[in-house]
Amino acid sequence: MNIEPEAIALRLEAEFGYTRKRAEETARKLQTCAPAIQKAFEQWWRGQGFAEQLEAQGYTLQRLMDEHNFRPVGAFLTMDWIMREPDQALRALARGYDRVVISAETKAKFRQISEKYRRLEREGQQDTH
């Protein structure tokens, strides 16, 4: 790949909201993708759109995003997985993904804790000024 992993990681953080650790892991994974995936990724990364001819087992990048709600980078990594391990990847795609349901009580507790944390943080900032 003609893009340095560090450049990928920095952009994933800045533009796509990845944590530093996740950005570095993702950049490493992209470096090990099949050459066709790397080429298509570079094209997209440089703002030249998706490689529409890239297809595996009936999936395209756009289909992965439309039907499975992948963001672009996830679609590239999943496309690579489909190419490397089609049976396993297709089973996982057919199964879908788990959804976490959070009760109203848990949400309320989370809001309380978050508000308390923000208040303590503000108080700590006031003490330093």
Residue pairs with C-beta under 8 A, 6 or more apart in sequence:
1 30
1 31
1 33
1 38
1 41
1 42
2 42
3 42
3 45
5 24
5 27
5 28
5 30
5 31
6 27
8 23
8 26
8 27
8 30
8 45
9 18
9 20
9 23
9 24
9 26
9 27
10 23
11 45
12 18
12 22
12 23
12 26
12 27
12 73
13 19
13 20
13 23
16 71
16 73
18 26
26 73
26 77
29 77
30 37
30 38
30 41
30 73
30 76
30 77
31 38
33 41
33 76
33 77
33 80
34 80
34 83
34 84
36 54
36 83
37 54
37 76
37 79
37 80
37 83
39 51
40 50
40 51
40 54
40 61
40 76
40 79
41 76
43 49
43 50
43 51
44 50
44 51
44 61
44 72
44 76
50 60
50 61
50 62
50 72
51 61
52 60
52 62
54 60
54 61
54 79
56 79
56 82
56 83
56 86
57 82
57 86
57 89
57 90
59 78
59 79
59 82
59 93
61 72
61 75
61 76
61 79
62 75
64 70
64 74
64 75
64 78
64 79
65 71
65 72
65 75
68 78
68 93
68 96
68 97
70 78
78 89
78 93
81 88
81 89
82 89
82 90
82 93
102 110
